[in-house]
């Protein structure tokens, strides 16, 4: 399966040489309040993220009435309510999604949302989003993945809670309809311990699948995402919130506004650290190179007509005057065409 290695997300282009695409994950941290959702958009835009992402679901299509909460949800929300009751309060209507998209356009940041059911997928398809993010909960939902793929939009596919064989089936399902896929390593807990990050899976993905890679980061603080960049990821995603102590399933594992700014700053700094694949002197090194790298000089006086040998030449710093010792083999055995005094740079 050869997925595309150049994917267009709005005005952004993702490729193996592009800048990292940063998704600020608002998720359900708006708590059902659209004024909070707009503040989250402001925070993401001010931090310099490329996109801000929410979640789209109709609770009745997503979950049965009395399913218990996940362990991390029990720690951060009311234990008396079911997962259904918790999610119902966090729904975003089609009209609200339209308004959020418009607000994102005003703030010059891409609007994304994760569809969790077919009805929501069809609704948000009307928004003409630049891509779809598929949560780990649907990586094994092959019928749903097929419908998402048929929409013809680029797909960010998270892989928490899955086996490699399940990811292969997911990609095989998508491939006949859509080759614009970014595969995201993810550990589906909020937050995760350091030993649950498992960035080495990215190397497994590289060997197993011909696809662009990303990392959906649930680790604490700025966390693991910057370390994934040297491993080749071109997309990183991180949850953020206004206040970690608000009621809701994801706030405790999210970044505060200033932390999100730091996250973006660190990601961009890592990109600068990585630099180029071409090994040449940096511009800032050119003058230093001429002053510190050595050139060949006469180790002792050399008379005109005398042979240059390894015994009568040596390398010293000359301020850039003379011949680099990397070419000493071209010098040795030649006849001096003039007298050279001690320490005089060799020029022929």
PELIN-V328104 format. One record per residue. OMEGA is omega as a letter, one per 40 degrees, with the letter a starting at -180 (NA if undefined). Layout:
BEGIN
omega=(OMEGA OMEGA)
END
This chain:
BEGIN
omega=(i i a i i a a i a i a i i i a i a i i i a i i a i i i a i i a a a i i i i i i i i a a i a i i i i a i a i i a i i a a i a a i a a i a a i a a i i a a a a a a a i i i a i a a a a i i a i a i i i a i i i a i i i a i i a i i i i i a i a i i i i i a i i i a i a a i i i a a a a i i a a i i i i i i a a i i i i a i a i a i i a i a a i i i i i a i i a a a a a i i a i a a i a i a i a e i i a a i a i i i i i i i i a a a a i a i a i i i a i i a i i i a a i i i a i i i a i i i a a i i a i a a a i i i a a a a a a i i a a i i i i i i i a i a i i i i i a i a i a a i i i i a a a i i i a a a i a i a i i i i i i a i a i i i i i a a i i a i i a a i a i a i i i a a a i a a a i a i a i i i i i i i i i i i NA)
END
